[in-house]
Amino acid sequence: MLALLYLLQTVNAEMLRRAAGSLDRQLTGTASGRIVADWALIQADHIHPVAMLVCGVWLAALALALGRGRRPPRWTFDGLGVWFSLRLLAEYLTINGLIFEGSKVEPGVLLGQIVLYLPYFVITWGWIFHRLDLVNQDQPGRIVMLSDADQARGISAFDYYHASISTLLNKGKPTIAGVSRTGRLLVLLYLAMVLGLYALTFARILQLTRSLI
């Protein structure tokens, strides 16, 4: 899953670069637009290339170690997961900022950015829930509870990714609930971001519709 997140993030960064470049060319001097464009360009042109190089080498080293039958320490996987989670939040905030300058962004670029962000979003959240509730735990279900999982069969990593995707596709109807305080806070943040993505998609479609009238 970490390798898939790496590929999705590479594509997302290219769409982010196009959106920021489009905004940068059409700015009329607004302070908010300048901040959004600068922040997006810093991510796409400076932070992201270096981070992707480091992550690519990191993933290659992990694959090589696993191919030789060695088991890398847990932190080597968690380090990548934490980075992708931080990118999840950073890109979410960037897309929210770009929406307010949507009239200055090429029509299909920002909507494409949102659509490409969705699989990255659900997979990253699936990893977060899986890592906290299943990995190194004596039994699952102490941090979050999956309502659509077969408890008799036992919880697997797939169930967390499935719950993350199902909640998004079910129009925000949660299939995952917090049990501990940490779990409740995480689920609250996740559901708030899901609702925000619905609002972002609707707002962008409305912007495009109005531009055609």
Secondary structure in CASP SS format (residue, H / E / C, confidence):
PFRMAT SS
TARGET T0000
AUTHOR 0000-0000-0000
METHOD secondary structure of the structure
MODEL  1
M C 1.00
L H 1.00
A H 1.00
L H 1.00
L H 1.00
Y H 1.00
L H 1.00
L H 1.00
Q H 1.00
T H 1.00
V H 1.00
N H 1.00
A H 1.00
E H 1.00
M H 1.00
L H 1.00
R H 1.00
R H 1.00
A H 1.00
A H 1.00
G H 1.00
S H 1.00
L H 1.00
D H 1.00
R H 1.00
Q H 1.00
L C 1.00
T C 1.00
G C 1.00
T C 1.00
A H 1.00
S H 1.00
G H 1.00
R H 1.00
I H 1.00
V H 1.00
A H 1.00
D H 1.00
W H 1.00
A H 1.00
L H 1.00
I H 1.00
Q H 1.00
A H 1.00
D H 1.00
H H 1.00
I H 1.00
H H 1.00
P H 1.00
V H 1.00
A H 1.00
M H 1.00
L H 1.00
V H 1.00
C H 1.00
G H 1.00
V H 1.00
W H 1.00
L H 1.00
A H 1.00
A H 1.00
L H 1.00
A H 1.00
L H 1.00
A H 1.00
L H 1.00
G H 1.00
R C 1.00
G C 1.00
R C 1.00
R C 1.00
P C 1.00
P C 1.00
R H 1.00
W H 1.00
T H 1.00
F H 1.00
D H 1.00
G H 1.00
L H 1.00
G H 1.00
V H 1.00
W H 1.00
F H 1.00
S H 1.00
L H 1.00
R H 1.00
L H 1.00
L H 1.00
A H 1.00
E H 1.00
Y H 1.00
L H 1.00
T H 1.00
I H 1.00
N H 1.00
G H 1.00
L H 1.00
I H 1.00
F C 1.00
E C 1.00
G H 1.00
S H 1.00
K H 1.00
V C 1.00
E C 1.00
P H 1.00
G H 1.00
V H 1.00
L H 1.00
L H 1.00
G H 1.00
Q H 1.00
I H 1.00
V H 1.00
L H 1.00
Y H 1.00
L H 1.00
P H 1.00
Y H 1.00
F H 1.00
V H 1.00
I H 1.00
T H 1.00
W H 1.00
G H 1.00
W H 1.00
I H 1.00
F H 1.00
H H 1.00
R H 1.00
L H 1.00
D H 1.00
L C 1.00
V C 1.00
N C 1.00
Q C 1.00
D C 1.00
Q C 1.00
P C 1.00
G C 1.00
R C 1.00
I C 1.00
V E 1.00
M E 1.00
L E 1.00
S C 1.00
D C 1.00
A C 1.00
D C 1.00
Q C 1.00
A C 1.00
R C 1.00
G C 1.00
I C 1.00
S C 1.00
A H 1.00
F H 1.00
D H 1.00
Y H 1.00
Y H 1.00
H H 1.00
A H 1.00
S H 1.00
I H 1.00
S H 1.00
T H 1.00
L H 1.00
L H 1.00
N C 1.00
K C 1.00
G C 1.00
K C 1.00
P C 1.00
T C 1.00
I E 1.00
A E 1.00
G E 1.00
V C 1.00
S C 1.00
R H 1.00
T H 1.00
G H 1.00
R H 1.00
L H 1.00
L H 1.00
V H 1.00
L H 1.00
L H 1.00
Y H 1.00
L H 1.00
A H 1.00
M H 1.00
V H 1.00
L H 1.00
G H 1.00
L H 1.00
Y H 1.00
A H 1.00
L H 1.00
T H 1.00
F H 1.00
A H 1.00
R H 1.00
I H 1.00
L H 1.00
Q H 1.00
L H 1.00
T H 1.00
R H 1.00
S H 1.00
L H 1.00
I C 1.00
END
